[in-house]
Amino acid sequence: MSKDQAVGALICTLCVVIAAAYTIALFWPALEAIRLWLVAIPVLIAFMAILGIGAWIGWTMATTSPPKPIEETQPEQNKP
């Protein structure tokens, strides 16, 4: 097994373990006090990530100079 395959297997295993732990914690009756936070924190992170991507797109559009018109960039063709 190569190093990349070992890292991939580790990442996959960690994701499955975290998903199982999250699901158990979300539905375990004894953890009802933190259930709101188990939902709110991932939703907040995802929402901020989407807003961050939108801000990055807006910043890129606002700071990029407009392209030159097409007629200026085409070379003139020689007529026979």
N, C-alpha and C positions, 0 to 999 in steps of 0.2 A: 504494500500500500504506500503510495507516494505521500509526501507531506501535504499537498493540496487535498487529497482524498481524506486524510486523517482530520484535517481542519474542517472539511465539509461534513464528515461524520459527527464530529464534536458539535458543530453548530446545529445540525439536525437533531441530535440527541438533546441538547440544551433547549431548543425550541419546543420539542415534544414534552419535556419535563416541566418547563415553565407553563405551557398551555394546560397541562393536566393539573398543576398546582393552582393555577388561576381559576380553573373551572371548579375544583373542589372548594377553594376558599370562597368563591362566589355563592355557592349553594349550601355550604356547611351552616347548619342552624346556629351553632355557637359563635360564629363570626358575623352575626347580623349587624353589629355595631360598626363594622368597617366596610360593609357591603356598598354603601354610597361611594366611599373613596375608591373601592376596587373598580367601579364603573367610571367615576368622574375623572380620575387621573389619566387613564388611557384616552378618554374622549378629549380631554383638554390637550394632551400631547398631539393627538391627530389633528385637532382643530388648529392649533398653533402651527403645525407643519404645513397644513394647507394654506393658511394665511401667509406664512413665510414664503412659500413658493409663489403665491400671487404677488406679494410685495417684490420679490426678485424679478418676476416677469415685468411688472410695472416699472421698476427701476431701470431694467435693461431697455425697455421701450422708450423711456423718457430720456436716457442718456446716450442713445445710439443716434448717430447722424442719419438723416434720410438718404436713401440711395439716389444716385444720379439718374436722371431720366433716361429711358431706353435709347432714344434717338441720339444722345450724346455718346453713348458707349459703343454703338455699332460702327465699325469701320466703313468708310465710303467704298462703294463698289465701282470698279472701272467699267465704263460703258464702251462697247466696241464701236 
